[in-house]
Amino acid sequence: MKIWLRILGGAYILVGSLNSFAFLFILGVYGGKGGVEAIRVEEYVPGIGHLGGWVLYPLLGLSIAGILAGVGLLKLRVWCGRLALLLSVGNLLILPFGTIIGLLTILTLLSKQGRASLLPAAWNRR
């Protein structure tokens, strides 16, 4: 079980790092004129509105949370169990790699051994 948790930790760190790189790339390409406030998609794609900020900031938040969950899974910390489960639900919508990571996280953490190692005592009563 510890090997699976460490593999998932590495996967979360990798995906979080790639999301951070995507955030910095988008910020560099579209935000060069005036920083973060200049990220407005309507300048480049009319009719969409302020979609740029609404997409970028959750991307940054999810990438930081993914890196934190990955570090917690690598070190087998108890606090990362709920965070990894929460992120796995969001990852299910990202095809194909996010779905794979999300399903593996759900199956690993909700197994009997996973609940015993990383989820709080309330989840272990089953």
KOLKOL-715725 format. One line per field, with one value per residue: residue number from 1; y, x, z of N, C-alpha, C, O in turn; residue in three letters. Coordinates in pm, 1 decimal, m for minus. Layout:
REM KOLKOL-715725
pos c(NUM|...) $
n.v c(Y|...) $
n.u c(X|...) $
n.w c(Z|...) $
ca.v c(Y|...) $
ca.u c(X|...) $
ca.w c(Z|...) $
c.v c(Y|...) $
c.u c(X|...) $
c.w c(Z|...) $
o.v c(Y|...) $
o.u c(X|...) $
o.w c(Z|...) $
code c(ALA|...) $
//
This chain:
REM KOLKOL-715725
pos c(1|2|3|4|5|6|7|8|9|10|11|12|13|14|15|16|17|18|19|20|21|22|23|24|25|26|27|28|29|30|31|32|33|34|35|36|37|38|39|40|41|42|43|44|45|46|47|48|49|50|51|52|53|54|55|56|57|58|59|60|61|62|63|64|65|66|67|68|69|70|71|72|73|74|75|76|77|78|79|80|81|82|83|84|85|86|87|88|89|90|91|92|93|94|95|96|97|98|99|100|101|102|103|104|105|106|107|108|109|110|111|112|113|114|115|116|117|118|119|120|121|122|123|124|125|126) $
n.v c(m119.0|120.9|170.2|223.7|458.2|629.1|633.9|759.1|1001.8|1102.1|1128.3|1326.0|1541.4|1572.7|1637.1|1868.0|2031.5|2052.8|2187.4|2426.9|2519.3|2557.3|2763.9|2969.3|2995.6|3082.3|3317.6|3455.3|3479.9|3603.1|3794.8|3984.3|4251.3|4406.3|4277.3|4070.0|4176.5|4234.8|4011.0|3926.2|3766.7|3867.9|4045.0|3889.4|3681.4|3772.1|3826.8|3636.5|3735.0|3794.4|3553.8|3466.8|3528.4|3381.0|3125.8|3101.5|3150.7|2944.8|2733.3|2782.1|2753.1|2483.4|2359.9|2417.8|2294.6|2031.5|1978.7|2000.2|1785.6|1577.0|1585.4|1528.4|1269.0|1136.1|1148.3|1008.9|1129.1|1187.9|1396.1|1442.7|1270.2|1337.0|1567.9|1465.6|1296.7|1486.9|1634.1|1427.5|1387.8|1617.9|1572.7|1366.2|1473.9|1558.6|1457.6|1242.2|1169.4|1283.5|1152.3|892.4|923.7|1020.8|803.8|601.3|715.3|727.7|452.8|353.9|499.6|450.4|183.5|m89.4|m95.0|153.6|330.0|272.1|371.1|644.4|789.0|955.3|836.4|817.4|729.5|475.7|301.1|132.9) $
n.u c(82.4|197.5|368.6|191.5|75.4|293.3|351.2|118.5|156.1|382.2|266.3|73.3|239.2|374.9|161.2|64.0|288.4|302.7|59.8|118.9|322.3|171.0|5.8|197.5|289.3|58.2|14.8|246.6|220.7|m33.5|m49.6|146.6|121.7|21.8|42.5|m130.4|m387.7|m427.5|m506.9|m739.5|m971.6|m1136.8|m997.2|m859.2|m1025.3|m1319.5|m1631.1|m1629.7|m1571.6|m1452.5|m1307.4|m1046.7|m922.7|m1093.9|m1034.4|m762.2|m691.0|m820.2|m677.7|m417.1|m461.7|m546.7|m317.8|m127.5|m252.1|m246.9|28.3|83.7|m75.1|57.7|313.0|237.3|135.1|367.1|516.0|352.5|154.0|m116.9|m299.1|m324.3|m500.5|m779.5|m754.9|m641.2|m850.5|m1050.1|m931.8|m916.4|m1177.1|m1222.2|m1027.0|m1133.9|m1274.3|m1092.1|m969.8|m731.7|m555.5|m603.4|m837.1|m744.4|m563.6|m741.4|m926.8|m750.7|m668.1|m909.0|m977.4|m754.2|m741.1|m990.6|m988.4|m954.9|m701.2|m602.6|m782.8|m719.0|m461.8|m445.2|m685.2|m912.8|m1026.3|m1306.5|m1376.0|m1287.0|m1457.4|m1614.4) $
n.w c(0.0|72.2|m138.1|m351.1|m255.5|m256.5|m529.4|m621.5|m490.6|m624.0|m877.2|m828.6|m763.5|m1006.6|m1185.3|m1059.5|m1086.4|m1366.6|m1411.1|m1280.1|m1444.9|m1676.7|m1587.8|m1546.8|m1809.4|m1948.6|m1810.4|m1878.0|m2157.1|m2207.2|m2009.9|m2031.8|m2103.0|m1893.3|m1650.7|m1412.6|m1416.2|m1680.0|m1805.7|m1998.6|m2179.4|m2372.4|m2525.0|m2699.2|m2779.9|m2874.0|m2702.9|m2500.2|m2250.7|m1918.9|m1890.4|m1862.7|m1605.5|m1443.8|m1513.6|m1473.9|m1198.0|m1039.2|m1156.2|m1065.1|m788.3|m772.1|m865.7|m667.4|m447.3|m538.8|m545.2|m271.6|m175.5|m301.1|m181.1|80.1|44.1|m35.9|198.0|359.6|526.1|748.7|712.2|442.3|322.2|301.9|145.0|m90.2|m171.2|m221.9|m431.5|m616.5|m700.5|m851.4|m1042.8|m1190.0|m1399.4|m1583.5|m1873.5|m2028.4|m1828.3|m1575.3|m1502.9|m1472.7|m1258.0|m1065.1|m1036.2|m947.9|m706.5|m561.4|m548.8|m412.9|m167.2|m55.1|m9.8|224.2|347.9|274.1|398.6|660.2|681.2|593.9|622.5|850.4|1177.2|1177.7|925.5|926.9|1052.1|906.9) $
ca.v c(0.0|238.4|195.9|289.5|594.5|708.6|654.2|864.0|1127.4|1149.0|1169.8|1455.2|1644.1|1593.1|1707.9|2002.0|2107.6|2084.2|2291.6|2551.7|2562.9|2609.5|2894.0|3067.0|3016.6|3165.8|3449.4|3520.0|3510.3|3695.8|3896.3|4063.2|4393.9|4480.3|4189.0|3981.2|4246.4|4243.5|3882.8|3930.3|3690.7|3939.4|4111.8|3792.3|3608.6|3857.3|3765.1|3541.6|3809.1|3785.4|3413.0|3441.7|3524.1|3274.7|2998.2|3099.4|3143.3|2806.3|2649.5|2801.7|2693.3|2337.9|2311.5|2424.3|2189.7|1903.2|1961.6|1972.0|1649.3|1486.5|1581.1|1455.4|1126.3|1081.5|1135.5|930.3|1210.7|1159.7|1510.3|1451.7|1176.5|1410.1|1658.2|1384.9|1254.6|1603.6|1661.2|1318.2|1411.2|1716.3|1512.7|1275.1|1546.3|1592.0|1337.8|1107.1|1143.1|1318.6|1045.2|778.5|957.2|1029.6|669.6|531.1|773.1|683.6|309.9|329.5|555.4|392.7|42.5|m110.5|m56.0|297.8|396.4|252.4|444.7|788.8|857.9|962.7|721.6|809.5|655.3|338.4|222.6|43.9) $
ca.u c(0.0|283.9|422.7|86.6|58.9|407.2|332.4|16.6|218.7|463.6|176.6|13.1|342.7|397.8|47.3|63.5|397.2|261.3|m42.8|188.1|388.9|66.8|m33.3|302.3|291.2|m56.6|39.4|350.6|174.4|m145.8|m40.9|267.1|95.1|m0.3|37.3|m243.8|m510.6|m439.6|m550.3|m879.4|m982.2|m1211.8|m904.1|m809.9|m1142.1|m1433.2|m1756.3|m1618.8|m1570.4|m1335.8|m1284.3|m906.2|m899.7|m1173.6|m969.2|m624.3|m673.8|m842.7|m566.3|m307.5|m500.9|m544.8|m180.4|m64.3|m312.5|m197.6|166.0|75.5|m124.8|164.3|415.5|178.8|129.1|503.1|560.7|249.2|91.4|m259.6|m379.9|m338.1|m601.3|m899.8|m718.5|m624.6|m983.3|m1117.7|m870.8|m944.0|m1309.8|m1201.9|m943.5|m1212.4|m1325.4|m981.4|m940.2|m742.2|m465.3|m669.1|m931.1|m666.6|m514.0|m856.4|m976.5|m652.6|m671.8|m1031.6|m966.9|m648.5|m771.6|m1111.9|m968.4|m943.3|m566.8|m590.3|m857.0|m646.5|m336.4|m448.9|m810.7|m937.3|m1090.1|m1449.0|m1389.7|m1239.0|m1557.6|m1687.0) $
ca.w c(0.0|77.8|m272.5|m428.7|m206.2|m304.2|m673.1|m633.4|m449.3|m735.9|m985.1|m791.5|m775.7|m1149.5|m1243.8|m1002.9|m1148.7|m1503.4|m1402.8|m1246.5|m1567.2|m1766.4|m1533.0|m1576.6|m1953.5|m1984.7|m1753.3|m1957.4|m2292.3|m2210.3|m1906.7|m2049.6|m2123.4|m1770.0|m1534.9|m1394.7|m1452.4|m1826.0|m1860.5|m2037.0|m2302.2|m2475.5|m2614.5|m2795.2|m2829.0|m2835.8|m2664.0|m2389.8|m2125.1|m1831.2|m1865.6|m1832.6|m1461.4|m1383.9|m1542.8|m1424.5|m1053.3|m992.6|m1203.0|m970.5|m660.7|m783.4|m880.3|m535.0|m365.1|m587.9|m498.9|m127.6|m157.8|m343.2|m76.0|192.1|11.0|m34.5|337.0|427.0|630.3|763.0|669.2|296.1|273.9|259.7|36.1|m211.5|m215.5|m278.5|m561.1|m709.7|m759.1|m957.8|m1147.6|m1272.4|m1515.5|m1673.2|m1952.2|m1975.4|m1716.1|m1449.8|m1471.8|m1423.5|m1124.0|m976.3|m1005.7|m864.3|m572.3|m494.1|m519.1|m314.5|m35.3|1.9|23.2|369.1|391.0|255.5|506.7|786.3|687.2|568.6|650.6|994.0|1242.7|1144.1|799.9|948.3|1125.0|815.6) $
c.v c(126.0|272.3|268.0|434.0|683.3|731.6|763.7|999.9|1186.5|1197.7|1305.0|1568.1|1675.5|1673.2|1850.3|2089.7|2145.8|2191.9|2426.6|2608.0|2620.8|2746.6|3000.9|3096.5|3108.8|3306.6|3524.6|3561.3|3618.4|3809.3|3988.6|4212.5|4469.7|4393.3|4108.3|4047.7|4253.0|4113.6|3889.7|3865.8|3770.9|4019.4|4018.6|3711.5|3688.1|3775.5|3671.5|3614.4|3789.6|3640.8|3384.6|3431.0|3411.7|3137.7|2991.0|3079.7|3007.3|2710.3|2661.4|2736.8|2541.6|2283.4|2314.6|2315.7|2051.1|1875.4|1931.2|1829.5|1547.9|1473.7|1505.1|1306.5|1062.5|1058.1|1057.8|1004.5|1186.8|1272.4|1512.8|1358.1|1246.1|1503.4|1581.3|1334.5|1369.3|1636.4|1551.1|1333.2|1513.7|1661.3|1418.6|1341.5|1578.2|1464.4|1345.6|1086.8|1177.4|1212.4|924.6|804.9|963.3|893.3|591.6|585.2|725.5|536.7|280.7|378.3|498.0|241.8|31.1|m64.3|94.9|376.3|385.0|340.7|595.5|860.0|855.0|844.2|708.8|729.1|508.2|250.0|123.1|m95.5) $
c.u c(87.3|342.8|319.4|68.9|173.7|400.0|228.1|72.5|304.4|378.2|112.9|115.7|369.4|284.9|38.6|171.8|362.7|152.8|19.1|260.7|287.8|20.0|70.0|312.1|177.4|m37.5|144.0|303.3|68.1|m134.6|77.8|241.9|77.9|m13.1|m90.8|m374.5|m531.5|m488.1|m701.3|m890.5|m1053.4|m1121.4|m859.6|m923.4|m1265.3|m1555.9|m1747.9|m1618.5|m1442.4|m1304.0|m1140.7|m877.2|m974.3|m1113.2|m832.3|m613.1|m712.1|m733.8|m447.3|m339.5|m497.3|m403.7|m106.7|m119.7|m265.2|m55.2|167.5|27.3|m17.5|273.9|363.1|169.1|267.6|552.5|461.6|188.6|m59.0|m345.0|m404.5|m445.6|m725.7|m870.1|m704.5|m759.3|m1060.3|m1062.1|m900.5|m1081.1|m1300.1|m1120.9|m1021.4|m1260.3|m1217.8|m938.5|m802.2|m662.1|m526.2|m768.0|m857.9|m617.9|m629.1|m910.7|m879.7|m651.3|m793.8|m1022.0|m863.2|m688.8|m897.5|m1102.8|m947.9|m806.8|m546.3|m662.9|m781.9|m523.2|m352.5|m578.6|m839.7|m1018.9|m1237.5|m1471.2|m1356.2|m1340.0|m1628.6|m1630.8) $
c.w c(0.0|m58.7|m358.0|m385.3|m252.3|m454.8|m697.0|m593.0|m559.1|m851.4|m954.0|m802.0|m922.8|m1213.0|m1188.6|m1061.8|m1292.6|m1506.3|m1367.2|m1367.8|m1666.4|m1718.9|m1568.2|m1726.0|m1997.3|m1931.4|m1834.0|m2095.2|m2291.8|m2110.1|m1921.6|m2061.2|m1992.6|m1648.1|m1531.3|m1437.0|m1603.3|m1888.1|m1882.3|m2173.6|m2410.2|m2567.6|m2726.7|m2859.1|m2787.1|m2797.2|m2546.4|m2255.2|m2048.1|m1794.6|m1822.5|m1684.5|m1393.9|m1409.8|m1475.8|m1274.3|m995.0|m1038.4|m1108.3|m836.0|m663.6|m799.0|m746.4|m444.0|m409.4|m543.7|m349.1|m101.3|m196.9|m239.2|45.2|166.9|10.2|107.6|422.8|546.1|631.1|704.9|518.9|242.0|222.0|142.8|m94.6|m262.4|m278.8|m416.6|m662.8|m773.9|m871.6|m1073.5|m1237.3|m1400.6|m1618.5|m1745.2|m2013.6|m1847.6|m1581.1|m1406.6|m1415.1|m1281.3|m1024.5|m938.2|m918.1|m721.4|m496.0|m456.2|m410.9|m175.5|26.6|22.5|174.6|421.0|378.4|362.9|637.4|794.6|675.6|601.5|799.9|1046.7|1207.2|1016.5|820.2|1021.1|1035.9|818.8) $
o.v c(225.4|389.3|362.3|522.4|800.4|838.2|850.4|1101.6|1306.9|1296.3|1389.3|1678.4|1792.0|1768.0|1943.5|2208.7|2257.8|2278.1|2529.8|2729.0|2721.1|2835.9|3109.6|3209.8|3202.3|3404.1|3645.0|3667.1|3715.2|3910.4|4065.4|4292.5|4586.4|4434.1|4081.7|3980.3|4274.9|4106.3|3861.4|3907.1|3744.9|4058.1|4063.9|3677.7|3672.6|3668.4|3629.5|3557.6|3770.5|3610.7|3286.7|3335.0|3352.8|3043.4|2885.5|2998.9|2958.1|2615.6|2561.2|2672.4|2478.2|2174.1|2222.5|2251.3|1962.9|1762.3|1846.0|1760.3|1444.1|1363.7|1426.7|1226.2|947.5|960.3|1041.7|947.7|1167.7|1246.0|1579.3|1367.1|1217.9|1516.3|1627.4|1329.5|1350.0|1663.7|1578.5|1295.4|1497.5|1698.3|1393.0|1273.3|1620.6|1374.9|1455.9|999.4|1107.0|1184.9|862.1|718.7|916.0|868.4|523.4|508.9|687.4|499.6|192.5|306.2|496.6|179.3|131.0|m1.4|156.3|476.6|478.8|381.4|669.1|982.9|763.0|763.9|597.2|666.4|424.7|133.9|35.3|m183.5) $
o.u c(54.1|364.1|353.2|49.7|152.7|438.8|247.0|39.7|300.0|412.1|99.7|82.0|384.8|310.9|9.0|150.4|390.1|153.5|m23.8|260.9|315.4|m3.0|34.7|340.1|198.9|m69.8|130.9|342.0|77.7|m203.5|106.7|330.9|116.3|m75.4|m151.8|m463.4|m643.7|m508.2|m779.6|m825.7|m1032.9|m1163.1|m826.4|m917.8|m1311.6|m1580.8|m1852.0|m1662.4|m1335.8|m1276.5|m1116.3|m813.7|m925.0|m1138.8|m792.2|m532.2|m641.1|m700.9|m383.9|m253.2|m450.5|m373.1|m31.0|m44.1|m245.7|m21.4|244.0|81.7|m3.8|322.3|435.9|192.1|283.3|622.2|482.1|174.0|m120.4|m453.6|m497.4|m478.8|m772.1|m951.7|m751.2|m781.3|m1128.7|m1138.7|m908.8|m1099.6|m1363.6|m1143.0|m979.5|m1284.4|m1249.6|m878.7|m760.4|m694.1|m502.7|m782.0|m904.7|m629.6|m615.8|m938.3|m921.5|m635.2|m783.8|m1054.8|m883.0|m672.2|m910.5|m1199.0|m926.2|m798.5|m480.4|m611.9|m781.3|m483.9|m279.4|m580.2|m796.6|m1072.4|m1289.5|m1576.0|m1393.7|m1310.0|m1698.2|m1679.8) $
o.w c(m64.7|m90.7|m429.5|m468.8|m283.7|m502.7|m782.4|m654.3|m584.5|m916.8|m1042.7|m844.8|m959.5|m1287.1|m1263.3|m1084.7|m1335.6|m1594.1|m1418.9|m1390.9|m1732.3|m1800.4|m1613.9|m1765.1|m2074.4|m1999.3|m1855.8|m2145.0|m2367.3|m2124.0|m1829.9|m2032.4|m1983.4|m1550.1|m1634.8|m1488.9|m1648.7|m2009.3|m1791.6|m2269.9|m2528.8|m2676.7|m2836.3|m2977.3|m2674.1|m2852.7|m2495.7|m2155.2|m2106.7|m1678.5|m1752.1|m1640.9|m1297.6|m1334.8|m1426.7|m1228.7|m907.3|m967.0|m1075.3|m776.3|m569.0|m751.4|m715.9|m371.2|m325.8|m508.7|m304.1|m15.3|m132.1|m212.2|106.1|257.3|51.1|134.6|543.1|654.4|526.1|653.2|473.2|123.8|111.6|51.5|m198.8|m383.4|m379.3|m509.0|m782.5|m889.5|m975.8|m1188.8|m1350.3|m1500.2|m1729.6|m1685.4|m2048.8|m1767.0|m1482.8|m1287.4|m1319.9|m1194.3|m911.6|m820.8|m824.5|m626.2|m379.3|m343.5|m327.3|m77.1|149.0|67.3|243.1|526.5|462.3|412.9|717.2|903.9|741.9|607.6|869.4|970.2|1206.8|1001.3|737.9|1049.0|1087.0|748.1) $
code c(MET|LYS|ILE|TRP|LEU|ARG|ILE|LEU|GLY|GLY|ALA|TYR|ILE|LEU|VAL|GLY|SER|LEU|ASN|SER|PHE|ALA|PHE|LEU|PHE|ILE|LEU|GLY|VAL|TYR|GLY|GLY|LYS|GLY|GLY|VAL|GLU|ALA|ILE|ARG|VAL|GLU|GLU|TYR|VAL|PRO|GLY|ILE|GLY|HIS|LEU|GLY|GLY|TRP|VAL|LEU|TYR|PRO|LEU|LEU|GLY|LEU|SER|ILE|ALA|GLY|ILE|LEU|ALA|GLY|VAL|GLY|LEU|LEU|LYS|LEU|ARG|VAL|TRP|CYS|GLY|ARG|LEU|ALA|LEU|LEU|LEU|SER|VAL|GLY|ASN|LEU|LEU|ILE|LEU|PRO|PHE|GLY|THR|ILE|ILE|GLY|LEU|LEU|THR|ILE|LEU|THR|LEU|LEU|SER|LYS|GLN|GLY|ARG|ALA|SER|LEU|LEU|PRO|ALA|ALA|TRP|ASN|ARG|ARG) $
//
